[in-house]
Amino acid sequence: MKILKSFVREFAVPIATALVVIFFAIQAYRIPSGSMENTLYEGDFLLGLKFVYGIPIPFTYSKIPISEPDVGEIVIFRYPGEPEYPDYNTKRYAHIANALMLGNFFWDKEAPEGSPKLIHYADGPKDYIKRCVAKSGQLVAVKGGKLFLNGVEQHLRGLGKYTERNRENTPRDYLKEIKVPVPDETIIFDTLSIHDLWWIRSLMVQEMPDSLVEFKIILTKNGQKLQNYTFENFRVPIENHKYLLLNTLFSRNKIIPQNLRMGDTIIGAIDLDFFSKFARTGFLTRYNNPNMLQKSIFGSRLVGYDAFDGSQLEDLEANVALEDSLELKWQITVNGKPVNQYTVKDQVYFMMGDNRDNSADGRYWGFVSARNIKAKAFIIYFSLDKESRVELLKPWTWVYLPADIRWGRIARIIHFI
């Protein structure tokens, strides 16, 4: 009994306290890319304050609201391009537990014979960090790489490390003026373009995680619905956010990329099924893709996703217009039932990276619901050069640690950078 009390006092209580603090108060985050330079650098380790935007409710995805992000604040949020349930299937998978830093665990009620029934959703899904540049009711636009809010050019902190002189007609440089939806606003789908409807579908996914929200493509020829169709001369411009579509074209047509540049057009055959499959839910499970690394943890399957960028739907729409007698339609369904409108539930935000010329952000995947907001970026507690020679599992490399630490960035309050 004395040993048990000692164990509880010395180990169990501190660990439990730490987990409570991690769950309710703070979130540790490592900057994985240069999308927030020159404000945050790749290799920065920072703490985010969870309680600023709401107190998480244990074993749920909900929280008790306290305040909301404001324009200009740097926010950590759950990436809106991934589902909260594996395979986007709430009927097949039962949520067992939120294991904090270990992600979420689900029970697969239809696991194939020989496959583990326990699903480990590693990131649940992964977190992003960007600057909030607009919120509900405001108008946001990008013109020539410059950000405009309610028609006024914005000069927020962190203009960006890279500023290209030659601009392109891409979301990075030109985003039409868009109103950020407000709570209780009813959006009628018939009035939306395929691009805007894709963004609303993403917002619905965030606000209704227990429902199956699908984006269905319908292609007809001379009025007859096509189950599948092959575009023999599909045209798509090379843009870095279209890697999924471009790689499929390269593979399908056995194209070996040589001397290609941004803006060049690739022409090749591709099946409608490519778009139908990805547009349905927007996600591709890694363990169903033979090209992805398969892992396991505690005898469970590890689930991850590749995102489908909605701009590929605009490419599909443009190519359909080039062929006579083809017509493209689309339909959003909720749990299998077609819907033609949606009423927004929570506050909505638009996020962008400070490094505007090198950031995959809201210009590509759309809005972020208040439900996905996790923490306010607060302080850099450690920073290691991205070219560091230090490897955790190789102790002999630790000798380089003093030289590779960015000492001047430690303990810097992010709001004042």
Buried (B, 14 or more C-beta within 10 A) or exposed (E): EEEEEEEEEEEEEEEEEEEEEBBBBBBEBEBEBBBBBBBBBBBBBBBBBBBBBBBBEEEEBEBEEEEBBEBEBBBBBBBBBBBBBBBBBBEBBEBEEBEEEBBBBBBBEEBEEEEBEBBBBBBBBBBBBBBBBBBBBBBBBBBEBBBBBEEEEBEBBBBBBEEEEEBBEBBBBBBEEBBBBBEEBEBEBEEBEBBBBBBBBBBBBBBBBEBBBBBEBEBBEEEEEEEEBEBEEBBBBBBEBBEBBBEBBBEBEEBEEEEEEEEEEBEBEBBBEBBBEBBBBBBBBBBEEEEBEEBEBEEBBBBBBBBBBBBBBBBBBBBBEEEEEBEBEBBBBBEEEEEEEBEBBBBBBBBBBBBBBBBBBBBBBBBBBBBBBBBBBBBBBBBBBBEBEBEEEEEEBEEBEEEBBBEEBBEBEBEEB
